């Protein structure tokens, strides 16, 4: 199992290849990708900011990214995570996962549906995660899948862990966005929306959730 801080190949400049792979995936599966462009740097850094820099007691930090795409957020998580942390990046689209894998960011890249998170953790000899970062387009998902994903995330998080999810500002008051917030408030005792990043394309904000409900 690869850990952050272990030797890895130099990522190099692959912005063009990553954007091309992301756009191709968005055209193939628009509802699953949710946007034509990867997260901007400011949004990526905001999402990565919840990642703990140091271990909690004797426990090695475990960080999971859902909907990793081609690595716009992954690279910021890898920069922030402390040495010895385990970073697992889950991406359903095989082409994007392969592009992400080629970047050598020090993460374990898993090509799978985010709903299989418990099985993925178990396969890596892990029980729960300390931080879960999501770039999944929750507000585009059907109600049942939205609810199931939030439940899977809640159950996979340590009691003192943190979950953060990106969301697009323009849809904040839509019924699907309100339903997503309701799901978060049912699953976490603390749900904090952040301010919009207006220069992201499209403008985006995030939710920071702690204290998963038992």
Secondary structure, DSSP 8 states (H G I E B T S, - for coil): ---TTS--------HHHHHHHHHHHHHH-HHHH-SSS---HHHHHHHHTTS-SS-BTTB--EEEEES-TTSTTHHHHHHHS-TT-EEEEEES-HHHHHHHHHT--S-EEEES-GGGHHHHHHHTT---EEEEEE---GGGS-HHHHHHHHHHHHHHEEEEEEEEEEEEGGGTTSHHHHHHHHHHHHHEEEEEE---BTTSSS-EEEEEEEEE--
